[in-house]
Amino acid sequence: MLQTYVDNGVVPGLISLASRGDETRVEVIGRTAYDGPELQRDSLFRVSSFTKPIVAAATMILVDELRLSLDASVADVLPELAHPVVLLQPDGPIDDTVPAARPITVRDLLTFRLGLGESDNPALRQREEELDLHTFGPPAPRTSLEPDEWMRRIGTLPLQFQPGERWQYSTGSHLLGVLIARVAGQPLEEFLRERIFEPLGMHDTGFTAADPARLTTAYVGDDVLDPAAESQWLTPPSFPDASGGLVSTVDDFHAFTRMLLNGSLLSPAAVAEMTTDQLTPAQREAAVGFLGPDTGWGYGVSVGGGRYGWAGGLGTLWSTTPADGTISILMTQRALWTWPQELFAEASAPAW
């Protein structure tokens, strides 16, 4: 069925992977671009928010090593967040604030309940734009700021909600990237490479395309968003985007998803924390427009219906069913929000 979406020009190409136990099935269909060469199994995709569970796993490595504590304040490592203030009303003016009721914790960052994220408050969004903070993701997937300057600026923002009160997407991952680098005393990509990518054989994964010749072209609908030959992923970023900046292959990401099942890099407790819904019923209800009905959030992954996984905004989808070990991954070059509903339905069908 997936072949028809290439034949009809919905996507220039796609790679579908399904695995269970020792058996793996892979389909490689179409081209790297509408006018490009044939897609290969090792073609490189901008996996966007697949970055989030990888960064969450990196955080849990530090927790396993007792270098971080889930319920400790982040203030010692991120002093820019040491004295947060919170909007008196979530939709109110940004200068009408009260002190936070408690510190922001590592768990708050992992569960996206730090009180700051994708906001529906126009005044807060405007302030983010004025500070050049809202510059991750398409159409400009990079910020020119260095991590320390980005942290200085975000530390001047009020929180929209009290820490632990509400689920809000994405900002927690950006902050985790800085947290990991500071605790580890090395750049984020270096830590990810040494502790996750190299041990798992993920040699093609990073914030820069490992081989420009294998990079696909990214599209929003039929329009080119990021051409392979002139991609922003051909040069190292000033601030590695821990929320959505990685490039990877289907086999590399499959290696990561299998690690979550076999626990080769993390303790069983860490994997359980990551893949268990952490939200309250009220928080799930408030997030239903983003996460979907009966779906919660672990650390970097959505959780619901006996499965966990997530999606990448530039065209990737993943789910794992832990009960039987089934993993499904679909990689395309078309932005997720421009997919037809039928493709979502096909991609979300049982893999086995």
C-alpha positions in Angstrom: 0.0 0.0 0.0 2.8 2.4 0.8 4.0 2.1 -2.9 1.0 4.0 -4.0 2.0 7.2 -2.1 5.3 7.2 -4.1 3.6 6.4 -7.4 1.0 9.2 -6.8 3.7 11.7 -5.9 2.5 12.2 -2.4 6.1 11.6 -1.2 9.3 11.3 -3.4 10.3 8.2 -1.4 10.0 6.3 1.8 11.6 3.7 3.9 9.5 1.4 6.0 10.9 -0.9 8.7 9.2 -3.4 10.9 10.9 -5.8 13.3 10.1 -8.3 15.9 12.7 -10.4 17.7 15.4 -11.4 15.2 13.3 -10.7 12.1 13.4 -7.3 10.3 11.5 -6.3 7.2 12.6 -3.2 5.2 11.0 -1.6 2.2 12.9 1.1 0.3 10.7 2.9 -2.3 11.2 5.9 -4.5 13.8 8.7 -4.7 15.8 11.0 -2.4 14.0 13.9 -4.1 11.4 14.2 -6.7 14.2 14.8 -9.2 16.9 12.9 -7.3 18.6 9.5 -7.4 17.0 6.4 -6.1 16.6 6.1 -2.3 18.9 3.7 -0.6 18.5 1.9 2.7 21.3 4.1 4.2 19.9 7.4 2.9 19.9 10.2 5.5 16.8 11.8 6.9 16.2 14.8 9.1 14.6 12.8 11.9 13.4 16.0 13.8 11.7 15.0 17.0 13.1 11.5 17.0 15.9 13.5 18.7 13.8 13.9 21.8 13.9 10.3 23.0 17.6 10.0 22.2 18.3 13.1 24.4 16.0 11.7 27.1 18.0 8.5 27.1 21.2 10.4 27.4 19.8 12.2 30.4 18.8 8.9 32.0 22.4 7.6 31.5 23.5 10.4 33.8 20.7 9.6 36.2 21.8 5.9 36.2 25.4 7.1 37.0 24.1 9.3 39.9 25.4 12.4 38.2 21.8 13.7 38.0 18.8 13.2 40.2 15.3 13.3 38.7 13.7 15.4 41.4 16.7 17.7 42.1 16.5 21.3 41.1 18.3 22.1 37.8 19.6 25.4 39.4 23.0 24.0 40.2 23.6 23.2 36.5 21.3 25.7 34.9 21.6 28.8 37.2 19.7 30.8 34.6 16.6 29.0 35.9 17.4 29.3 39.6 14.7 31.9 40.4 11.8 31.4 38.0 8.7 33.6 38.1 5.3 32.5 36.8 2.5 34.4 35.0 -0.2 35.2 37.5 -2.6 34.2 34.7 -1.5 31.9 31.9 -3.0 34.2 29.3 -2.1 37.4 31.1 0.5 40.1 30.6 4.1 38.9 30.9 5.0 41.5 33.5 2.3 40.3 35.9 4.1 37.4 37.7 4.5 35.6 41.0 7.5 33.5 42.3 7.4 29.9 41.3 6.0 27.6 44.0 8.9 25.2 43.7 12.2 24.8 41.7 12.3 23.3 38.2 13.5 19.8 38.4 15.2 17.4 35.9 11.9 15.4 35.8 10.1 18.6 34.8 12.4 19.0 31.8 12.0 15.3 30.8 8.1 15.4 31.1 7.8 18.8 29.5 6.2 20.1 32.7 8.7 22.9 33.5 6.1 25.6 32.8 7.5 26.8 29.5 7.0 25.4 26.0 4.9 26.0 22.9 2.7 28.8 24.2 -0.8 30.1 23.3 0.0 33.4 25.1 0.6 36.0 22.3 2.6 38.3 24.6 4.9 35.4 25.6 5.3 34.3 22.0 6.2 37.9 21.0 8.8 38.1 23.7 10.4 34.9 22.6 10.6 36.2 19.0 12.1 39.5 20.3 14.8 37.5 22.1 15.4 35.3 19.0 14.4 32.2 21.1 11.8 30.8 18.9 14.1 29.8 16.1 14.2 26.0 16.2 12.3 24.1 13.6 11.2 24.9 10.0 11.4 27.0 8.1 14.6 28.1 9.9 15.8 25.0 11.8 18.7 26.6 13.5 19.5 29.4 15.9 22.6 31.5 15.6 22.9 31.8 19.4 25.5 29.8 21.4 24.0 27.7 24.2 25.1 29.9 27.0 23.6 33.0 25.4 20.4 31.1 24.6 20.2 30.1 28.2 20.8 33.7 29.4 17.9 34.9 27.3 15.5 32.1 28.2 16.2 32.8 31.8 14.6 36.2 31.5 11.3 34.7 30.4 8.5 34.1 32.9 7.0 30.6 33.0 3.5 30.3 31.7 2.6 27.7 34.3 3.9 26.6 37.7 6.5 23.8 37.5 4.8 20.4 37.3 1.4 22.0 36.4 0.9 21.6 32.7 2.4 19.7 29.7 3.9 22.0 27.1 5.8 20.7 24.1 9.5 20.9 23.2 11.4 23.5 25.3 12.3 20.8 27.9 14.4 19.0 25.3 16.3 22.2 24.4 17.2 22.6 28.0 18.1 19.0 28.5 20.7 19.4 25.7 22.4 22.2 27.6 22.1 20.3 30.9 23.7 17.2 29.5 26.6 19.1 28.0 27.3 21.0 31.3 27.1 17.9 33.5 29.2 15.8 31.1 31.7 18.7 30.6 31.7 18.1 26.8 29.7 19.2 23.8 26.3 17.5 23.5 27.1 15.7 20.2 30.3 14.4 21.6 28.5 12.9 24.6 25.8 11.4 22.4 28.4 9.9 20.1 30.5 8.4 22.9 27.7 7.1 25.1 24.9 6.2 22.6 25.8 6.4 18.9 29.1 4.5 18.9 28.0 1.7 21.4 24.9 1.1 19.3 26.7 1.3 15.9 24.7 4.5 14.9 27.6 5.8 12.8 25.4 7.9 10.5 23.6 9.8 13.3 24.5 13.4 14.2 23.7 17.1 14.0 25.5 17.2 10.7 25.0 14.9 7.7 27.6 12.2 7.9 27.7 11.9 4.1 26.2 14.8 2.1 25.7 12.5 -1.0 23.2 10.4 1.0 21.1 13.3 2.4 17.5 13.5 1.2 15.7 16.7 0.3 13.1 17.9 2.7 9.7 19.1 1.5 6.6 20.9 2.9 4.0 19.5 0.7 5.4 19.8 -2.8 7.6 22.7 -1.9 11.3 22.3 -1.1 12.1 23.2 2.5 15.8 22.2 2.6 17.5 21.0 -0.6 20.1 18.3 0.0 22.8 20.2 -2.0 22.4 23.4 0.0 21.2 21.9 3.3 21.7 23.6 6.7 22.7 20.1 7.9 25.9 20.2 5.9 27.6 22.4 8.5 27.9 22.0 12.3 25.3 24.1 14.2 26.3 26.7 16.8 23.7 25.3 19.1 22.9 21.6 18.6 19.1 21.3 18.6 18.4 18.7 21.3 14.7 18.8 20.4 14.8 18.1 16.7 18.2 18.6 15.1 19.5 15.1 14.3 20.0 13.4 11.0 19.9 9.6 10.9 19.1 6.5 8.9 16.4 3.9 9.4 18.9 1.3 10.6 20.6 3.7 13.0 17.3 4.7 14.6 16.2 1.1 14.7 19.3 0.3 16.8 18.2 2.9 19.3 14.7 1.6 19.5 16.0 -1.9 20.0 18.1 -0.6 22.9 15.0 0.6 24.7 13.7 -3.0 24.5 16.8 -4.8 25.5 18.2 -2.1 27.9 21.8 -2.5 26.8 22.7 1.1 27.7 20.1 1.9 30.4 18.9 0.3 33.6 15.5 -1.4 33.5 14.3 1.3 35.9 15.4 4.1 33.5 13.7 2.5 30.5 10.5 2.0 32.5 10.6 5.7 33.5 11.1 6.8 29.9 8.3 4.6 28.5 5.6 5.0 31.2 3.0 7.8 31.0 4.0 10.5 33.5 1.0 12.8 33.1 -2.1 13.2 35.3 -5.5 12.7 33.7 -6.0 16.5 33.7 -2.7 17.1 32.0 -3.5 14.5 29.3 -6.8 16.1 28.7 -5.2 19.5 28.3 -2.7 18.1 25.8 -5.2 16.0 23.8 -5.1 18.5 20.9 -1.4 17.7 20.5 -0.9 14.1 21.8 -4.3 12.7 20.8 -7.0 10.9 22.9 -5.9 8.4 25.5 -2.3 9.3 25.0 0.2 10.5 27.6 3.9 11.3 27.7 6.9 9.6 29.2 10.4 11.0 28.6 10.7 12.0 25.0 8.0 9.6 23.9 4.2 9.5 23.7 2.6 6.5 25.5 -0.8 5.0 24.9 -2.7 2.0 23.5 0.0 -0.4 24.6 2.6 1.4 22.6 5.2 4.1 22.9 7.0 6.1 20.2 6.9 9.5 18.6 7.0 11.4 15.3 9.4 13.7 13.5 7.9 16.8 12.0 9.8 16.6 8.8 8.2 13.2 7.9 9.1 10.3 10.3 6.9 8.1 12.5 7.8 5.4 15.0 6.1 3.1 17.5 7.1 0.2 19.7 4.8 -2.4 21.2 6.7 -3.7 24.2 4.4 -6.6 24.9 5.5 -8.4 21.8 8.6 -6.4 20.8 7.2 -5.1 17.6 8.9 -1.9 16.2 7.6 0.1 13.3 9.5 3.0 11.7 8.5 5.0 8.6 10.8 7.7 7.1 9.8 10.1 4.4 11.0 13.5 3.3 7.5 15.2 3.5 6.7 17.4 6.5 4.2 15.5 8.7 1.6 18.2 8.9 1.2 18.0 5.1 0.6 14.2 5.0 -2.8 13.0 3.8 -4.8 11.3 6.5 -4.7 8.1 4.6 -0.9 7.9 4.9 -1.2 8.4 8.7 -3.7 5.6 8.9 -1.5 3.3 6.8 1.6 4.1 8.7 -0.1 3.6 12.1 -1.5 0.2 11.2 -0.1 -2.9 12.9 3.3 -3.7 11.5 3.0 -7.5 11.8 
